[in-house]
Amino acid sequence: MKNPLKKFKTYFIIAIGFLLLALLPWPYFYYQILKWVVAIGSAYIAFNLYEHKQYRKDVFILGGIALLFNPIWPIYLTREIWSVIDIVVAIYFVVKLKKKHN
């Protein structure tokens, strides 16, 4: 079976770029855009996978990422903690992009 997450390749690449660039100092506005990009994209992919009854674990992980990056009811953490989260989520997206599912 082909990896259904491959159709979201462009989103993953954009989100990975945003997450890794967030490690640099930017104005607050950049981090707001980052939250919208990651939250909306993750929620959309999670919903898409749920709708097609695929990859249940990924549905929960992507839903959790969407909640964590939610810009409407933000979670306030230190810059150091957000940096770790950004790296972990970027790695998760890279793994999902590269992984072949059978």
Backbone as XML, in Angstrom:
<?xml version="1.0"?>
<chain id="A" units="angstrom">
  <residue number="1" name="MET">
    <atom name="N" x="0.839" y="-1.188" z="0.000"/>
    <atom name="CA" x="0.000" y="0.000" z="0.000"/>
    <atom name="C" x="0.880" y="1.246" z="0.000"/>
  </residue>
  <residue number="2" name="LYS">
    <atom name="N" x="0.505" y="2.181" z="-0.794"/>
    <atom name="CA" x="1.238" y="3.439" z="-0.871"/>
    <atom name="C" x="0.996" y="4.278" z="0.387"/>
  </residue>
  <residue number="3" name="ASN">
    <atom name="N" x="1.997" y="5.025" z="0.761"/>
    <atom name="CA" x="1.901" y="5.885" z="1.944"/>
    <atom name="C" x="0.874" y="6.998" z="1.679"/>
  </residue>
  <residue number="4" name="PRO">
    <atom name="N" x="-0.267" y="7.014" z="2.387"/>
    <atom name="CA" x="-1.274" y="8.051" z="2.156"/>
    <atom name="C" x="-0.811" y="9.431" z="2.599"/>
  </residue>
  <residue number="5" name="LEU">
    <atom name="N" x="0.221" y="9.478" z="3.427"/>
    <atom name="CA" x="0.731" y="10.777" z="3.874"/>
    <atom name="C" x="1.556" y="11.461" z="2.788"/>
  </residue>
  <residue number="6" name="LYS">
    <atom name="N" x="1.932" y="10.723" z="1.743"/>
    <atom name="CA" x="2.735" y="11.306" z="0.656"/>
    <atom name="C" x="1.988" y="12.438" z="-0.044"/>
  </residue>
  <residue number="7" name="LYS">
    <atom name="N" x="0.648" y="12.372" z="-0.083"/>
    <atom name="CA" x="-0.093" y="13.437" z="-0.762"/>
    <atom name="C" x="-0.003" y="14.766" z="-0.004"/>
  </residue>
  <residue number="8" name="PHE">
    <atom name="N" x="0.480" y="14.710" z="1.225"/>
    <atom name="CA" x="0.662" y="15.927" z="2.019"/>
    <atom name="C" x="2.125" y="16.368" z="2.039"/>
  </residue>
  <residue number="9" name="LYS">
    <atom name="N" x="2.901" y="15.891" z="1.090"/>
    <atom name="CA" x="4.342" y="16.156" z="1.031"/>
    <atom name="C" x="4.651" y="17.658" z="1.082"/>
  </residue>
  <residue number="10" name="THR">
    <atom name="N" x="3.942" y="18.444" z="0.299"/>
    <atom name="CA" x="4.198" y="19.890" z="0.265"/>
    <atom name="C" x="3.959" y="20.511" z="1.631"/>
  </residue>
  <residue number="11" name="TYR">
    <atom name="N" x="2.863" y="20.119" z="2.296"/>
    <atom name="CA" x="2.596" y="20.655" z="3.629"/>
    <atom name="C" x="3.726" y="20.300" z="4.587"/>
  </residue>
  <residue number="12" name="PHE">
    <atom name="N" x="4.134" y="19.022" z="4.588"/>
    <atom name="CA" x="5.189" y="18.601" z="5.505"/>
    <atom name="C" x="6.471" y="19.395" z="5.272"/>
  </residue>
  <residue number="13" name="ILE">
    <atom name="N" x="6.837" y="19.617" z="4.025"/>
    <atom name="CA" x="8.059" y="20.368" z="3.725"/>
    <atom name="C" x="7.945" y="21.807" z="4.231"/>
  </residue>
  <residue number="14" name="ILE">
    <atom name="N" x="6.808" y="22.437" z="3.988"/>
    <atom name="CA" x="6.596" y="23.818" z="4.459"/>
    <atom name="C" x="6.621" y="23.867" z="5.989"/>
  </residue>
  <residue number="15" name="ALA">
    <atom name="N" x="5.916" y="22.943" z="6.630"/>
    <atom name="CA" x="5.858" y="22.930" z="8.099"/>
    <atom name="C" x="7.233" y="22.667" z="8.699"/>
  </residue>
  <residue number="16" name="ILE">
    <atom name="N" x="7.994" y="21.752" z="8.100"/>
    <atom name="CA" x="9.351" y="21.477" z="8.595"/>
    <atom name="C" x="10.199" y="22.744" z="8.507"/>
  </residue>
  <residue number="17" name="GLY">
    <atom name="N" x="10.095" y="23.448" z="7.386"/>
    <atom name="CA" x="10.836" y="24.702" z="7.233"/>
    <atom name="C" x="10.453" y="25.722" z="8.291"/>
  </residue>
  <residue number="18" name="PHE">
    <atom name="N" x="9.150" y="25.904" z="8.503"/>
    <atom name="CA" x="8.677" y="26.846" z="9.516"/>
    <atom name="C" x="9.183" y="26.449" z="10.906"/>
  </residue>
  <residue number="19" name="LEU">
    <atom name="N" x="9.101" y="25.163" z="11.224"/>
    <atom name="CA" x="9.506" y="24.697" z="12.556"/>
    <atom name="C" x="11.000" y="24.892" z="12.795"/>
  </residue>
  <residue number="20" name="LEU">
    <atom name="N" x="11.807" y="24.603" z="11.792"/>
    <atom name="CA" x="13.256" y="24.761" z="11.967"/>
    <atom name="C" x="13.668" y="26.225" z="11.966"/>
  </residue>
  <residue number="21" name="LEU">
    <atom name="N" x="13.012" y="27.041" z="11.161"/>
    <atom name="CA" x="13.306" y="28.481" z="11.180"/>
    <atom name="C" x="12.894" y="29.126" z="12.501"/>
  </residue>
  <residue number="22" name="ALA">
    <atom name="N" x="11.951" y="28.512" z="13.200"/>
    <atom name="CA" x="11.505" y="29.048" z="14.491"/>
    <atom name="C" x="12.605" y="28.987" z="15.546"/>
  </residue>
  <residue number="23" name="LEU">
    <atom name="N" x="13.657" y="28.235" z="15.266"/>
    <atom name="CA" x="14.776" y="28.164" z="16.217"/>
    <atom name="C" x="15.597" y="29.455" z="16.209"/>
  </residue>
  <residue number="24" name="LEU">
    <atom name="N" x="15.424" y="30.250" z="15.165"/>
    <atom name="CA" x="16.109" y="31.547" z="15.070"/>
    <atom name="C" x="15.250" y="32.625" z="15.741"/>
  </residue>
  <residue number="25" name="PRO">
    <atom name="N" x="15.849" y="33.743" z="16.118"/>
    <atom name="CA" x="15.045" y="34.825" z="16.714"/>
    <atom name="C" x="14.225" y="35.559" z="15.637"/>
  </residue>
  <residue number="26" name="TRP">
    <atom name="N" x="12.932" y="35.618" z="15.829"/>
    <atom name="CA" x="12.018" y="36.284" z="14.904"/>
    <atom name="C" x="11.081" y="37.175" z="15.706"/>
  </residue>
  <residue number="27" name="PRO">
    <atom name="N" x="10.417" y="38.106" z="15.022"/>
    <atom name="CA" x="9.360" y="38.862" z="15.712"/>
    <atom name="C" x="8.227" y="37.910" z="16.115"/>
  </residue>
  <residue number="28" name="TYR">
    <atom name="N" x="7.462" y="38.295" z="17.091"/>
    <atom name="CA" x="6.374" y="37.465" z="17.614"/>
    <atom name="C" x="5.405" y="37.028" z="16.516"/>
  </residue>
  <residue number="29" name="PHE">
    <atom name="N" x="5.214" y="37.875" z="15.525"/>
    <atom name="CA" x="4.285" y="37.588" z="14.429"/>
    <atom name="C" x="4.652" y="36.289" z="13.706"/>
  </residue>
  <residue number="30" name="TYR">
    <atom name="N" x="5.941" y="36.007" z="13.555"/>
    <atom name="CA" x="6.376" y="34.784" z="12.883"/>
    <atom name="C" x="5.861" y="33.557" z="13.634"/>
  </residue>
  <residue number="31" name="TYR">
    <atom name="N" x="5.939" y="33.577" z="14.940"/>
    <atom name="CA" x="5.517" y="32.435" z="15.738"/>
    <atom name="C" x="3.997" y="32.252" z="15.671"/>
  </residue>
  <residue number="32" name="GLN">
    <atom name="N" x="3.272" y="33.350" z="15.494"/>
    <atom name="CA" x="1.822" y="33.250" z="15.297"/>
    <atom name="C" x="1.517" y="32.563" z="13.965"/>
  </residue>
  <residue number="33" name="ILE">
    <atom name="N" x="2.233" y="32.941" z="12.922"/>
    <atom name="CA" x="2.044" y="32.290" z="11.621"/>
    <atom name="C" x="2.403" y="30.811" z="11.728"/>
  </residue>
  <residue number="34" name="LEU">
    <atom name="N" x="3.495" y="30.511" z="12.402"/>
    <atom name="CA" x="3.915" y="29.124" z="12.611"/>
    <atom name="C" x="2.796" y="28.313" z="13.257"/>
  </residue>
  <residue number="35" name="LYS">
    <atom name="N" x="2.181" y="28.871" z="14.289"/>
    <atom name="CA" x="1.103" y="28.158" z="14.972"/>
    <atom name="C" x="-0.069" y="27.874" z="14.038"/>
  </residue>
  <residue number="36" name="TRP">
    <atom name="N" x="-0.456" y="28.851" z="13.227"/>
    <atom name="CA" x="-1.557" y="28.647" z="12.277"/>
    <atom name="C" x="-1.198" y="27.571" z="11.259"/>
  </residue>
  <residue number="37" name="VAL">
    <atom name="N" x="-0.008" y="27.637" z="10.697"/>
    <atom name="CA" x="0.414" y="26.671" z="9.677"/>
    <atom name="C" x="0.420" y="25.254" z="10.247"/>
  </residue>
  <residue number="38" name="VAL">
    <atom name="N" x="1.048" y="25.073" z="11.394"/>
    <atom name="CA" x="1.175" y="23.732" z="11.976"/>
    <atom name="C" x="-0.175" y="23.229" z="12.485"/>
  </residue>
  <residue number="39" name="ALA">
    <atom name="N" x="-0.939" y="24.067" z="13.162"/>
    <atom name="CA" x="-2.220" y="23.629" z="13.725"/>
    <atom name="C" x="-3.222" y="23.263" z="12.637"/>
  </residue>
  <residue number="40" name="ILE">
    <atom name="N" x="-3.398" y="24.123" z="11.664"/>
    <atom name="CA" x="-4.392" y="23.857" z="10.621"/>
    <atom name="C" x="-3.978" y="22.658" z="9.770"/>
  </residue>
  <residue number="41" name="GLY">
    <atom name="N" x="-2.720" y="22.606" z="9.381"/>
    <atom name="CA" x="-2.253" y="21.486" z="8.568"/>
    <atom name="C" x="-2.353" y="20.160" z="9.299"/>
  </residue>
  <residue number="42" name="SER">
    <atom name="N" x="-1.932" y="20.130" z="10.543"/>
    <atom name="CA" x="-1.988" y="18.894" z="11.323"/>
    <atom name="C" x="-3.430" y="18.446" z="11.539"/>
  </residue>
  <residue number="43" name="ALA">
    <atom name="N" x="-4.308" y="19.381" z="11.840"/>
    <atom name="CA" x="-5.716" y="19.041" z="12.043"/>
    <atom name="C" x="-6.330" y="18.509" z="10.744"/>
  </residue>
  <residue number="44" name="TYR">
    <atom name="N" x="-6.016" y="19.132" z="9.633"/>
    <atom name="CA" x="-6.557" y="18.688" z="8.341"/>
    <atom name="C" x="-6.086" y="17.273" z="7.995"/>
  </residue>
  <residue number="45" name="ILE">
    <atom name="N" x="-4.801" y="17.004" z="8.181"/>
    <atom name="CA" x="-4.271" y="15.671" z="7.883"/>
    <atom name="C" x="-4.864" y="14.638" z="8.829"/>
  </residue>
  <residue number="46" name="ALA">
    <atom name="N" x="-4.967" y="14.975" z="10.109"/>
    <atom name="CA" x="-5.564" y="14.052" z="11.082"/>
    <atom name="C" x="-7.006" y="13.730" z="10.689"/>
  </residue>
  <residue number="47" name="PHE">
    <atom name="N" x="-7.756" y="14.748" z="10.321"/>
    <atom name="CA" x="-9.145" y="14.533" z="9.910"/>
    <atom name="C" x="-9.212" y="13.668" z="8.661"/>
  </residue>
  <residue number="48" name="ASN">
    <atom name="N" x="-8.333" y="13.933" z="7.703"/>
    <atom name="CA" x="-8.296" y="13.161" z="6.463"/>
    <atom name="C" x="-7.991" y="11.694" z="6.740"/>
  </residue>
  <residue number="49" name="LEU">
    <atom name="N" x="-7.015" y="11.434" z="7.594"/>
    <atom name="CA" x="-6.676" y="10.049" z="7.937"/>
    <atom name="C" x="-7.815" y="9.379" z="8.698"/>
  </residue>
  <residue number="50" name="TYR">
    <atom name="N" x="-8.442" y="10.112" z="9.609"/>
    <atom name="CA" x="-9.571" y="9.566" z="10.367"/>
    <atom name="C" x="-10.733" y="9.218" z="9.438"/>
  </residue>
  <residue number="51" name="GLU">
    <atom name="N" x="-11.009" y="10.111" z="8.512"/>
    <atom name="CA" x="-12.107" y="9.916" z="7.574"/>
    <atom name="C" x="-11.907" y="8.665" z="6.714"/>
  </residue>
  <residue number="52" name="HIS">
    <atom name="N" x="-10.667" y="8.371" z="6.390"/>
    <atom name="CA" x="-10.355" y="7.197" z="5.576"/>
    <atom name="C" x="-9.958" y="5.991" z="6.433"/>
  </residue>
  <residue number="53" name="LYS">
    <atom name="N" x="-10.160" y="6.123" z="7.733"/>
    <atom name="CA" x="-9.883" y="5.047" z="8.693"/>
    <atom name="C" x="-8.475" y="4.466" z="8.530"/>
  </residue>
  <residue number="54" name="GLN">
    <atom name="N" x="-7.495" y="5.375" z="8.465"/>
    <atom name="CA" x="-6.108" y="4.965" z="8.302"/>
    <atom name="C" x="-5.242" y="5.546" z="9.415"/>
  </residue>
  <residue number="55" name="TYR">
    <atom name="N" x="-4.269" y="4.770" z="9.806"/>
    <atom name="CA" x="-3.214" y="5.232" z="10.703"/>
    <atom name="C" x="-3.763" y="5.900" z="11.961"/>
  </residue>
  <residue number="56" name="ARG">
    <atom name="N" x="-4.491" y="5.132" z="12.732"/>
    <atom name="CA" x="-5.139" y="5.638" z="13.952"/>
    <atom name="C" x="-4.157" y="6.342" z="14.890"/>
  </residue>
  <residue number="57" name="LYS">
    <atom name="N" x="-2.961" y="5.764" z="15.055"/>
    <atom name="CA" x="-1.965" y="6.379" z="15.944"/>
    <atom name="C" x="-1.584" y="7.777" z="15.427"/>
  </residue>
  <residue number="58" name="ASP">
    <atom name="N" x="-1.408" y="7.901" z="14.123"/>
    <atom name="CA" x="-1.055" y="9.197" z="13.547"/>
    <atom name="C" x="-2.180" y="10.210" z="13.692"/>
  </residue>
  <residue number="59" name="VAL">
    <atom name="N" x="-3.420" y="9.755" z="13.664"/>
    <atom name="CA" x="-4.560" y="10.660" z="13.871"/>
    <atom name="C" x="-4.446" y="11.315" z="15.244"/>
  </residue>
  <residue number="60" name="PHE">
    <atom name="N" x="-4.139" y="10.516" z="16.266"/>
    <atom name="CA" x="-4.019" y="11.053" z="17.627"/>
    <atom name="C" x="-2.791" y="11.956" z="17.764"/>
  </residue>
  <residue number="61" name="ILE">
    <atom name="N" x="-1.682" y="11.555" z="17.180"/>
    <atom name="CA" x="-0.465" y="12.374" z="17.273"/>
    <atom name="C" x="-0.663" y="13.705" z="16.563"/>
  </residue>
  <residue number="62" name="LEU">
    <atom name="N" x="-1.183" y="13.669" z="15.335"/>
    <atom name="CA" x="-1.410" y="14.911" z="14.589"/>
    <atom name="C" x="-2.469" y="15.779" z="15.268"/>
  </residue>
  <residue number="63" name="GLY">
    <atom name="N" x="-3.485" y="15.151" z="15.847"/>
    <atom name="CA" x="-4.482" y="15.913" z="16.606"/>
    <atom name="C" x="-3.863" y="16.583" z="17.819"/>
  </residue>
  <residue number="64" name="GLY">
    <atom name="N" x="-2.951" y="15.876" z="18.487"/>
    <atom name="CA" x="-2.243" y="16.463" z="19.630"/>
    <atom name="C" x="-1.359" y="17.625" z="19.214"/>
  </residue>
  <residue number="65" name="ILE">
    <atom name="N" x="-0.696" y="17.475" z="18.070"/>
    <atom name="CA" x="0.136" y="18.568" z="17.549"/>
    <atom name="C" x="-0.745" y="19.768" z="17.229"/>
  </residue>
  <residue number="66" name="ALA">
    <atom name="N" x="-1.895" y="19.520" z="16.610"/>
    <atom name="CA" x="-2.816" y="20.620" z="16.285"/>
    <atom name="C" x="-3.266" y="21.341" z="17.557"/>
  </residue>
  <residue number="67" name="LEU">
    <atom name="N" x="-3.569" y="20.590" z="18.606"/>
    <atom name="CA" x="-3.977" y="21.218" z="19.872"/>
    <atom name="C" x="-2.828" y="21.993" z="20.516"/>
  </residue>
  <residue number="68" name="LEU">
    <atom name="N" x="-1.632" y="21.429" z="20.471"/>
    <atom name="CA" x="-0.473" y="22.076" z="21.076"/>
    <atom name="C" x="-0.149" y="23.406" z="20.395"/>
  </residue>
  <residue number="69" name="PHE">
    <atom name="N" x="-0.261" y="23.436" z="19.062"/>
    <atom name="CA" x="0.063" y="24.646" z="18.311"/>
    <atom name="C" x="-1.156" y="25.544" z="18.086"/>
  </residue>
  <residue number="70" name="ASN">
    <atom name="N" x="-2.281" y="25.189" z="18.651"/>
    <atom name="CA" x="-3.524" y="25.924" z="18.501"/>
    <atom name="C" x="-3.329" y="27.422" z="18.806"/>
  </residue>
  <residue number="71" name="PRO">
    <atom name="N" x="-3.576" y="28.297" z="17.816"/>
    <atom name="CA" x="-3.355" y="29.734" z="18.036"/>
    <atom name="C" x="-4.523" y="30.444" z="18.725"/>
  </residue>
  <residue number="72" name="ILE">
    <atom name="N" x="-5.668" y="29.790" z="18.826"/>
    <atom name="CA" x="-6.840" y="30.450" z="19.405"/>
    <atom name="C" x="-6.803" y="30.392" z="20.931"/>
  </residue>
  <residue number="73" name="TRP">
    <atom name="N" x="-6.477" y="29.231" z="21.486"/>
    <atom name="CA" x="-6.282" y="29.073" z="22.926"/>
    <atom name="C" x="-4.850" y="28.614" z="23.135"/>
  </residue>
  <residue number="74" name="PRO">
    <atom name="N" x="-3.915" y="29.564" z="23.066"/>
    <atom name="CA" x="-2.493" y="29.187" z="23.077"/>
    <atom name="C" x="-2.030" y="28.592" z="24.403"/>
  </residue>
  <residue number="75" name="ILE">
    <atom name="N" x="-1.039" y="27.748" z="24.270"/>
    <atom name="CA" x="-0.349" y="27.187" z="25.426"/>
    <atom name="C" x="0.940" y="27.993" z="25.578"/>
  </residue>
  <residue number="76" name="TYR">
    <atom name="N" x="1.141" y="28.577" z="26.730"/>
    <atom name="CA" x="2.307" y="29.415" z="26.956"/>
    <atom name="C" x="3.425" y="28.611" z="27.604"/>
  </residue>
  <residue number="77" name="LEU">
    <atom name="N" x="4.515" y="28.483" z="26.870"/>
    <atom name="CA" x="5.697" y="27.771" z="27.348"/>
    <atom name="C" x="6.916" y="28.655" z="27.112"/>
  </residue>
  <residue number="78" name="THR">
    <atom name="N" x="8.027" y="28.298" z="27.724"/>
    <atom name="CA" x="9.251" y="29.082" z="27.518"/>
    <atom name="C" x="9.790" y="28.832" z="26.112"/>
  </residue>
  <residue number="79" name="ARG">
    <atom name="N" x="10.630" y="29.727" z="25.669"/>
    <atom name="CA" x="11.242" y="29.600" z="24.340"/>
    <atom name="C" x="12.046" y="28.307" z="24.240"/>
  </residue>
  <residue number="80" name="GLU">
    <atom name="N" x="12.718" y="27.930" z="25.302"/>
    <atom name="CA" x="13.522" y="26.707" z="25.296"/>
    <atom name="C" x="12.645" y="25.468" z="25.092"/>
  </residue>
  <residue number="81" name="ILE">
    <atom name="N" x="11.516" y="25.434" z="25.772"/>
    <atom name="CA" x="10.608" y="24.293" z="25.629"/>
    <atom name="C" x="10.014" y="24.261" z="24.227"/>
  </residue>
  <residue number="82" name="TRP">
    <atom name="N" x="9.614" y="25.442" z="23.715"/>
    <atom name="CA" x="9.070" y="25.490" z="22.353"/>
    <atom name="C" x="10.121" y="25.050" z="21.335"/>
  </residue>
  <residue number="83" name="SER">
    <atom name="N" x="11.377" y="25.376" z="21.568"/>
    <atom name="CA" x="12.440" y="24.957" z="20.651"/>
    <atom name="C" x="12.540" y="23.432" z="20.590"/>
  </residue>
  <residue number="84" name="VAL">
    <atom name="N" x="12.459" y="22.799" z="21.737"/>
    <atom name="CA" x="12.497" y="21.329" z="21.775"/>
    <atom name="C" x="11.275" y="20.756" z="21.054"/>
  </residue>
  <residue number="85" name="ILE">
    <atom name="N" x="10.104" y="21.320" z="21.327"/>
    <atom name="CA" x="8.874" y="20.857" z="20.674"/>
    <atom name="C" x="8.975" y="21.041" z="19.161"/>
  </residue>
  <residue number="86" name="ASP">
    <atom name="N" x="9.487" y="22.187" z="18.720"/>
    <atom name="CA" x="9.634" y="22.437" z="17.282"/>
    <atom name="C" x="10.522" y="21.386" z="16.633"/>
  </residue>
  <residue number="87" name="ILE">
    <atom name="N" x="11.617" y="21.047" z="17.278"/>
    <atom name="CA" x="12.536" y="20.040" z="16.731"/>
    <atom name="C" x="11.876" y="18.665" z="16.692"/>
  </residue>
  <residue number="88" name="VAL">
    <atom name="N" x="11.211" y="18.292" z="17.768"/>
    <atom name="CA" x="10.558" y="16.973" z="17.834"/>
    <atom name="C" x="9.468" y="16.861" z="16.759"/>
  </residue>
  <residue number="89" name="VAL">
    <atom name="N" x="8.659" y="17.889" z="16.604"/>
    <atom name="CA" x="7.586" y="17.856" z="15.603"/>
    <atom name="C" x="8.186" y="17.844" z="14.197"/>
  </residue>
  <residue number="90" name="ALA">
    <atom name="N" x="9.240" y="18.611" z="13.955"/>
    <atom name="CA" x="9.901" y="18.598" z="12.649"/>
    <atom name="C" x="10.435" y="17.200" z="12.334"/>
  </residue>
  <residue number="91" name="ILE">
    <atom name="N" x="11.044" y="16.544" z="13.316"/>
    <atom name="CA" x="11.547" y="15.176" z="13.119"/>
    <atom name="C" x="10.391" y="14.221" z="12.831"/>
  </residue>
  <residue number="92" name="TYR">
    <atom name="N" x="9.301" y="14.354" z="13.558"/>
    <atom name="CA" x="8.122" y="13.512" z="13.310"/>
    <atom name="C" x="7.632" y="13.693" z="11.871"/>
  </residue>
  <residue number="93" name="PHE">
    <atom name="N" x="7.550" y="14.949" z="11.407"/>
    <atom name="CA" x="7.102" y="15.206" z="10.041"/>
    <atom name="C" x="8.070" y="14.618" z="9.017"/>
  </residue>
  <residue number="94" name="VAL">
    <atom name="N" x="9.375" y="14.713" z="9.260"/>
    <atom name="CA" x="10.363" y="14.125" z="8.345"/>
    <atom name="C" x="10.182" y="12.610" z="8.289"/>
  </residue>
  <residue number="95" name="VAL">
    <atom name="N" x="10.012" y="11.986" z="9.434"/>
    <atom name="CA" x="9.818" y="10.530" z="9.486"/>
    <atom name="C" x="8.549" y="10.140" z="8.721"/>
  </residue>
  <residue number="96" name="LYS">
    <atom name="N" x="7.471" y="10.854" z="8.928"/>
    <atom name="CA" x="6.224" y="10.548" z="8.237"/>
    <atom name="C" x="6.352" y="10.754" z="6.730"/>
  </residue>
  <residue number="97" name="LEU">
    <atom name="N" x="7.137" y="11.721" z="6.356"/>
    <atom name="CA" x="7.352" y="12.002" z="4.935"/>
    <atom name="C" x="8.152" y="10.902" z="4.272"/>
  </residue>
  <residue number="98" name="LYS">
    <atom name="N" x="9.115" y="10.343" z="4.969"/>
    <atom name="CA" x="10.024" y="9.347" z="4.411"/>
    <atom name="C" x="9.534" y="7.904" z="4.560"/>
  </residue>
  <residue number="99" name="LYS">
    <atom name="N" x="8.720" y="7.641" z="5.574"/>
    <atom name="CA" x="8.331" y="6.276" z="5.906"/>
    <atom name="C" x="7.448" y="5.652" z="4.845"/>
  </residue>
  <residue number="100" name="LYS">
    <atom name="N" x="7.716" y="4.411" z="4.532"/>
    <atom name="CA" x="6.900" y="3.647" z="3.600"/>
    <atom name="C" x="6.008" y="2.726" z="4.417"/>
  </residue>
  <residue number="101" name="HIS">
    <atom name="N" x="4.699" y="2.840" z="4.239"/>
    <atom name="CA" x="3.742" y="2.003" z="4.965"/>
    <atom name="C" x="3.320" y="0.838" z="4.087"/>
  </residue>
  <residue number="102" name="ASN">
    <atom name="N" x="3.150" y="-0.320" z="4.704"/>
    <atom name="CA" x="2.695" y="-1.496" z="3.958"/>
    <atom name="C" x="1.321" y="-1.906" z="4.421"/>
  </residue>
</chain>
